[in-house]
Amino acid sequence: MKNESLSNNDKRSVTDPIVELGANDEKLIEENRQLTSMVHELQSRLEAQRTYRAMLAHEIGTPLTLIQGYLQMIKDGAIHPTNHPYHELALEKVRNLSRLVGELQELSVIEKQEAVVRLERMNVADWLRRIERLGSFMVEQSGRVFHWKVFGRPHNNRDVYMDFFRMDQVFQNLLFNAIKFTDEQDGCIEFHVYWKSSEQIKLVVKDNGVGIAAEDLPYVFKRYYRGTEGSSGSTAHGVGLGLAIVEEIVRAHDGIIAVQSHEGKGSSFILKVPLKGHSDLVTGLGNNDYIKKR
C-alpha cells in the first residue's frame, strides 16, 4: 500500500513557497501603500500650487488694474496729474508689487538651493543697535508704538559672524507682518532680547494685533498656504512669502524660529540664533568674509 503520509522534508517543500508568497504579498502591500501615499502627496502639492498661482495672479492683477485706471484718468483729464490723493494709493500699490517681486525672486533662489549665506564679522552690541534702529524706524513710521527690551546680562564684547543683510530681511519681514496686523491707533510692537548665554541669543518680535487662528498656527511658515481671513497667519491680503523666507534664512544660520499666538491678543515670533565666533567657521574667504552654502 502506497504511503500517503508526508515526510518533514516534503512538508517543508510545500509550506516554504506559501511562506515566501506571504512575505512577497506583505512587501507588495507595503510598496503599494508607499506609492499611494506619494501619489496623494503629489496631488496635494499640485493642487496647492494651482491655488497659489491663482492667488498670485490676483495679487498682481488687482494693483495693476488700479494703477492702469489711475493713469487712464490722468490721460483723459479726469484728474489733475499732481497733488491728488490717488497718488499715494498708486504709489502704495507699486511698492507692494515691488515687494512681491522681491519675495518671489528670493524664494526662487532658496528653492533652487542656491542661497549663499555671506558671513561677516560685527560686534554683537553693534548688531543689536542696528536691529533696534530698524525696528524703531519701521514701527514709528507706521504710527505704531515701539518698545525695545533687553533681559539678562549682555555679552557686548563678543564679535559674531552672520549674514547681516539676510538677517535684516528676517526682521524686516517680521516687523512688516506685525505692523500689517496691528491697529494704527493703538498698535504696539515690542522687540525683546534675551541673553541666554555667550553662545546663543533669543529674540522675540511681539505685537498686540489680531493674532493667528489656532488652525493656522502649524502652517504659518509653509509656502502656498492660505490662512483664515483676518488672521495674521493669513495670506488673504498678500501671498505670504515673507515667513517662508524668514524660516529659510534662520535655518541657514543654524537657528530656529517659532510662533506663539492667541486670536485677538497678538502674536510673538521667537528666534533662537547661535552666536558664532571665528572658531566656529570652516571656510575662510579673506579676513572678515566667509561663505556658507546651503
C-alpha positions as CSV (number, residue, x, y, z in Angstrom):
1,M,0.0,0.0,0.0
2,K,1.4,3.4,-1.0
3,N,2.4,5.5,1.9
4,E,0.4,8.8,1.6
5,S,2.0,10.4,4.7
6,L,4.4,13.3,4.0
7,S,7.9,13.4,5.4
8,N,9.1,16.5,7.2
9,N,11.2,17.5,4.1
10,D,8.1,17.1,1.9
11,K,6.1,19.3,4.3
12,R,8.7,22.0,4.1
13,S,8.8,21.8,0.3
14,V,5.1,22.6,0.3
15,T,4.9,25.2,3.0
16,D,8.1,27.2,2.0
17,P,6.6,28.6,-1.2
18,I,3.5,29.5,0.8
19,V,5.6,31.4,3.4
20,E,7.5,33.0,0.6
21,L,4.3,34.1,-1.2
22,G,3.0,35.5,2.1
23,A,6.2,37.6,2.6
24,N,6.0,38.8,-1.0
25,D,2.4,39.8,-0.6
26,E,3.3,41.8,2.5
27,K,6.1,43.5,0.6
28,L,3.8,44.4,-2.3
29,I,1.2,45.7,0.1
30,E,3.8,48.0,1.8
31,E,5.2,49.2,-1.6
32,N,1.6,49.9,-2.8
33,R,0.9,51.8,0.4
34,Q,4.0,53.9,0.0
35,L,3.2,54.6,-3.7
36,T,-0.4,55.6,-2.8
37,S,1.0,58.0,-0.2
38,M,3.4,59.5,-2.7
39,V,0.6,60.0,-5.2
40,H,-1.6,61.7,-2.6
41,E,1.2,64.0,-1.6
42,L,2.0,64.9,-5.2
43,Q,-1.7,65.6,-5.9
44,S,-1.8,67.8,-2.8
45,R,1.2,69.7,-3.9
46,L,-0.1,70.2,-7.4
47,E,-3.4,71.5,-6.0
48,A,-1.6,73.8,-3.6
49,Q,0.5,75.2,-6.5
50,R,-2.6,75.7,-8.7
51,T,-4.3,77.6,-5.8
52,Y,-1.1,79.6,-5.3
53,R,-0.8,80.6,-9.0
54,A,-4.4,81.7,-9.0
55,M,-3.8,83.8,-5.8
56,L,-0.6,85.2,-7.3
57,A,-2.4,86.3,-10.5
58,H,-5.0,88.1,-8.3
59,E,-2.3,89.8,-6.2
60,I,-0.5,91.1,-9.3
61,G,-3.6,91.8,-11.4
62,T,-5.5,93.8,-8.9
63,P,-3.0,96.6,-8.2
64,L,-2.1,96.7,-11.9
65,T,-5.7,97.3,-12.8
66,L,-5.9,100.1,-10.2
67,I,-2.7,101.7,-11.5
68,Q,-3.8,101.4,-15.1
69,G,-7.2,103.0,-14.2
70,Y,-5.4,105.9,-12.4
71,L,-3.1,106.6,-15.3
72,Q,-6.0,106.4,-17.8
73,M,-7.9,109.0,-15.7
74,I,-4.9,111.3,-15.9
75,K,-4.7,110.8,-19.6
76,D,-8.4,111.5,-20.1
77,G,-8.1,114.7,-18.0
78,A,-10.5,113.4,-15.3
79,I,-8.0,114.2,-12.6
80,H,-5.0,116.6,-12.3
81,P,-1.7,114.7,-12.5
82,T,-0.3,116.5,-9.4
83,N,-1.5,116.7,-5.8
84,H,-4.2,114.1,-5.8
85,P,-4.9,111.5,-3.1
86,Y,-4.8,108.8,-5.7
87,H,-1.0,109.4,-6.0
88,E,-0.3,107.8,-2.6
89,L,-2.6,104.9,-3.3
90,A,-1.0,104.2,-6.7
91,L,2.5,104.5,-5.1
92,E,1.5,102.1,-2.3
93,K,0.4,99.5,-4.9
94,V,3.7,99.9,-6.8
95,R,5.6,99.4,-3.5
96,N,3.5,96.3,-2.8
97,L,4.3,94.9,-6.3
98,S,8.0,95.6,-5.9
99,R,8.0,93.8,-2.5
100,L,6.1,90.9,-4.1
101,V,8.6,90.6,-6.9
102,G,11.5,90.7,-4.5
103,E,10.0,88.0,-2.4
104,L,9.3,85.8,-5.4
105,Q,13.0,86.2,-6.5
106,E,14.2,85.4,-3.0
107,L,12.1,82.3,-2.7
108,S,13.1,81.1,-6.2
109,V,16.8,81.3,-5.2
110,I,16.1,79.5,-1.9
111,E,14.0,76.7,-3.7
112,K,16.9,76.1,-6.1
113,Q,19.2,75.8,-3.0
114,E,21.4,78.5,-4.5
115,A,21.2,80.7,-1.5
116,V,24.5,81.8,-0.2
117,V,24.9,83.0,3.4
118,R,27.7,85.5,3.4
119,L,29.0,85.7,6.9
120,E,30.6,89.0,8.1
121,R,32.0,90.0,11.4
122,M,30.3,92.5,13.7
123,N,30.3,93.3,17.4
124,V,27.1,91.9,18.9
125,A,26.2,95.2,20.6
126,D,26.5,97.0,17.2
127,W,24.3,94.4,15.6
128,L,21.6,94.8,18.3
129,R,21.8,98.6,17.9
130,R,21.3,98.1,14.1
131,I,18.2,96.0,14.8
132,E,16.8,98.5,17.3
133,R,17.2,101.3,14.8
134,L,15.5,99.3,12.1
135,G,12.6,98.4,14.4
136,S,12.2,101.9,15.7
137,F,12.2,103.4,12.2
138,M,9.7,100.9,10.7
139,V,7.3,100.9,13.5
140,E,7.2,104.6,14.3
141,Q,6.9,105.5,10.6
142,S,3.8,103.3,10.6
143,G,2.2,105.2,13.5
144,R,2.5,102.3,16.0
145,V,4.4,102.3,19.3
146,F,7.8,100.6,19.5
147,H,9.3,99.1,22.7
148,W,12.8,97.6,23.0
149,K,13.6,95.5,26.0
150,V,16.8,93.6,27.0
151,F,16.8,90.7,29.5
152,G,19.8,89.1,31.0
153,R,23.5,90.1,31.1
154,P,24.7,91.3,27.7
155,H,27.9,89.9,26.2
156,N,28.7,93.2,24.4
157,N,32.4,92.5,23.9
158,R,31.7,89.5,21.6
159,D,32.2,89.5,17.8
160,V,29.7,87.4,15.8
161,Y,29.6,86.2,12.3
162,M,26.3,86.4,10.4
163,D,24.9,87.4,7.1
164,F,23.6,90.7,8.4
165,F,21.9,91.7,5.1
166,R,19.8,88.5,5.3
167,M,19.2,88.8,9.0
168,D,17.9,92.4,8.3
169,Q,15.4,90.7,5.9
170,V,14.3,88.4,8.7
171,F,13.4,91.3,11.0
172,Q,12.0,93.5,8.2
173,N,9.6,90.7,7.3
174,L,8.6,90.1,11.0
175,L,8.1,93.8,11.7
176,F,6.2,94.3,8.4
177,N,3.9,91.4,9.4
178,A,3.4,92.8,12.9
179,I,2.6,96.3,11.5
180,K,0.2,94.9,9.0
181,F,-1.9,93.1,11.6
182,T,-2.0,95.8,14.3
183,D,-4.2,98.8,14.5
184,E,-2.6,102.1,13.6
185,Q,-4.3,103.9,16.5
186,D,-3.3,101.6,19.4
187,G,-0.9,99.2,17.8
188,C,2.2,98.3,19.9
189,I,5.1,96.2,18.8
190,E,7.8,95.1,21.2
191,F,11.3,93.7,20.5
192,H,12.7,91.6,23.3
193,V,16.3,90.4,23.6
194,Y,17.1,87.6,25.9
195,W,20.7,86.8,26.7
196,K,20.7,83.0,27.3
197,S,24.5,82.6,27.2
198,S,27.5,83.9,25.3
199,E,26.8,81.2,22.7
200,Q,23.1,81.9,21.9
201,I,20.6,84.8,21.9
202,K,16.8,84.7,21.8
203,L,15.0,87.5,20.0
204,V,11.2,88.0,20.2
205,V,9.0,90.2,18.0
206,K,5.7,90.7,19.8
207,D,2.6,92.6,18.8
208,N,-0.9,93.3,20.1
209,G,-2.6,92.7,16.8
210,V,-5.4,90.4,15.6
211,G,-3.4,87.2,16.4
212,I,-3.3,83.9,14.4
213,A,-6.2,81.4,14.3
214,A,-5.3,78.2,16.0
215,E,-5.9,76.2,12.8
216,D,-3.3,78.4,11.0
217,L,-0.5,78.1,13.6
218,P,1.1,74.9,12.3
219,Y,1.3,76.3,8.8
220,V,2.4,79.9,9.1
221,F,5.9,79.2,7.7
222,K,4.5,77.0,4.9
223,R,4.6,78.1,1.2
224,Y,1.4,78.2,-0.7
225,Y,-0.8,78.1,2.5
226,R,-3.7,80.5,2.6
227,G,-4.8,81.0,6.1
228,T,-8.0,82.1,7.8
229,E,-9.4,85.6,6.7
230,G,-8.4,88.2,9.3
231,S,-5.7,86.2,11.0
232,S,-2.1,87.4,10.9
233,G,-1.3,83.9,9.7
234,S,-3.5,84.6,6.7
235,T,-2.3,85.5,3.2
236,A,-5.7,87.0,2.4
237,H,-4.1,90.4,1.9
238,G,-0.8,89.1,0.4
239,V,0.9,86.0,-0.9
240,G,2.6,85.2,2.4
241,L,6.0,84.5,1.1
242,G,7.7,86.6,3.8
243,L,7.5,84.0,6.6
244,A,8.7,81.1,4.4
245,I,11.8,83.2,3.5
246,V,12.3,84.1,7.2
247,E,12.4,80.4,8.2
248,E,14.9,79.5,5.4
249,I,17.3,82.3,6.4
250,V,17.1,81.5,10.1
251,R,17.7,77.8,9.4
252,A,20.7,78.7,7.1
253,H,22.2,80.3,10.3
254,D,21.6,77.1,12.2
255,G,18.9,78.9,14.2
256,I,15.2,78.1,14.9
257,I,12.1,80.1,14.7
258,A,8.7,79.5,16.3
259,V,5.4,81.4,16.8
260,Q,3.0,81.8,19.7
261,S,-0.3,83.4,19.3
262,H,-3.9,83.8,20.6
263,E,-6.5,85.1,18.3
264,G,-7.5,88.6,19.2
265,K,-4.5,89.0,21.5
266,G,-1.5,89.3,19.2
267,S,1.5,87.1,18.2
268,S,5.1,86.5,19.2
269,F,7.7,85.3,16.8
270,I,10.6,83.7,18.7
271,L,14.1,83.3,17.2
272,K,17.0,81.4,18.8
273,V,20.2,82.1,17.0
274,P,23.7,80.8,17.8
275,L,26.4,83.5,18.2
276,K,29.1,82.1,16.1
277,G,32.7,83.2,16.6
278,H,35.7,82.8,14.4
279,S,36.5,79.3,15.6
280,D,33.0,78.1,14.5
281,L,33.7,78.9,10.9
282,V,35.1,76.4,8.4
283,T,35.8,78.1,5.0
284,G,37.6,81.4,5.1
285,L,37.5,83.8,2.2
286,G,39.6,86.7,3.4
287,N,39.9,88.3,6.8
288,N,36.2,89.0,7.6
289,D,34.3,87.4,4.8
290,Y,33.0,83.8,4.9
291,I,30.5,82.0,2.7
292,K,28.2,79.1,3.7
293,K,26.2,77.4,1.0
294,R,23.0,75.5,1.9
